[in-house]
Amino acid sequence: MLSSKSALTTFNTMINQLKENPVNWALVAILAYMVRSYVRSSKTIEIPAKHPDVMVFRNYTPKDLLPFDGNGKDGRILMGVNGSVYDVTRGRNFYGPGGPYENFGGHDASRGLAKNSFDEDMITDPMGPIDKLEDLATEEWESLREWEQHFATKYLLVGKFIENE
């Protein structure tokens, strides 16, 4: 333990260091801020438990997907990819209104993903038959499979994509 004379000497040395070098004032201020932040962050914040929204696996036609473009009251975004339907709501910044791929939300995005094109002309008419993608080249099929793998690992599979009735 430090004696009172030793403690006083240490204190005086620290005061002299602060007087002589203004950088030390900045360091003391940063240290004080960090200690304050740590003390404040140690308070526990209680978040009430909430069951995640459930979506039942079902069949979707192109017409069924239309309301799920992110503009509905629940904000859900569904997207068809090579015969499967994924809930991409978590990717709202990409597939939702104002996102770079917003035209895929509520539609079958298979052709656009295969061709790595996000243009609106890649979207087939939802009132017509599903695009069979018969004219795709081998590289485009490979691209579509890679995209499908991406969606399968990142988003929830919520249904199967079927023809309009």
N, C-alpha and C positions, 0 to 999 in steps of 0.2 A: 504494500500500500504506500502511496506517496505521502511524504510528510507535508505539513502545511506550507513550509518554506519552499519545498520542491514544486508543489502545486502552484504556488504564487509565481515562481520563476517561469514555469511552463506557460501559465496564463499570460504573463507579461511578454513572453517571447511570441506567442500567437498574436497578441495585440500589435506588437511591433511589426510583425510580418504583414498584417492587414494594412497598417499605415504606410509601409514602404512599397507595397506592390498592389496596385488596384485590381490586378487579375485575380488575386486571392478573394476580393469581395465578390467577384462573379462566381468563383468556385463555391464560396459559402452560400450564395443565393441559390445556386443549382442544387447543392446538397440539401438545403432547407426545403426546396420545392420537391425533391425526390422523397424526402422523409415524409412530408405532408401528403403527397400522393399515395405513398405506401400505406399510411395510417388510414386515409380515407377509403382506399380500395379494399382494405381488410374487412370492412363491414359487409355482411352477407345481404344479398338482395334475393328476396323470395319471389320466384316466378311460379304462378299457379300452374298445376298440371293440367294439360289439355290433350285430349285424345286427338290424334291427327284425323283429318277428314278422310273418309273411306270412299273409295270408288270401286264399284263392283265390276269385275271383268265381264265384258259383253261384246257383242258384234256391233260395229259401226259402219254405216254406209257413208258415201261422200256427203250426202245431204245431212246426215246425223252430225257430222263433224263441224259443219258451218257455224253453229252458235258458239263453238269452243275456240274462238279466235282471240280471247283475252278481253273482249269488250262487253261480255255478259256480266250480270250482277255478281256472279261468284268469281269472275276473273280467270276461270280455268282456260288453259290452252292445251288442246290435243292436236296431235299431228300423226298422219299416216306415213309409215316407212316400210315399204316392201311387204305389204300384207299385214302389218302389225300397227297398233295404235298406241302411242305413248303420251303420257301426261307430262308435258314439258313446261308446266307452270313455273317450276323452280328457275327455268331459264327465261323468265319474262323479259329480261333485258335484251335477249337475242330474238325471241319468237313472238313477243307481245307487241302491242301497239307502239309504234315509234322505234322498234328494234330493227336491226339490219335485215333480219329474215322474217319480218312480220307477215309477209305474204304466205308463208308456210303454215302459220297458225290456223287451225280449223280446216286444213286441206291435206291431201296426199302430197308429200314432198319428195317422193321417190325419184322422179325424173330430174328434178333440180339437184338433188344430192348426188345422183349418179353422174351428172354432167358438171358438177361443181359450179352451178349457176344458180344465183338467187333471184333471177329476174322473174317478173310476174308471168311471162309467157311460158314458163316451165310448169305452171299449175294447170291441170286439166279441168275442164268444166265439171263441176260437182253434180250437175244434172244428167250428165252422160255416163257412159260406162267407165270403169276403172282402167287406167292406162296399163296395158299389158307389158310395156317396156320392151317389145320384141325387137326394136331397131337399135338397142344399145350395143355398143362394142364391148369387147372383153374387158378393157381397162375401165369402162364405165360401170360394168357389173361389179368389178372389184372395188371401185370407189363406193358404190352403193352398199356393198357388204361391210366395208370399213365403217361407213356412217351408221349402218344398222347396229354394228357391234358397239359403237360409241353410245348410241341411244340406249341399247340394252344394259349397258353398265352404269349409265348416269341417270336415267329416268325410269319411272314406273310404267311397266307394260299394263295397259288397262283394257285392251280389247283386240279384236281381230277386225281387219278391214275387209268388208264384203260389198258386193254389188248392190246398187239401188234396187228397191223392189218395184 
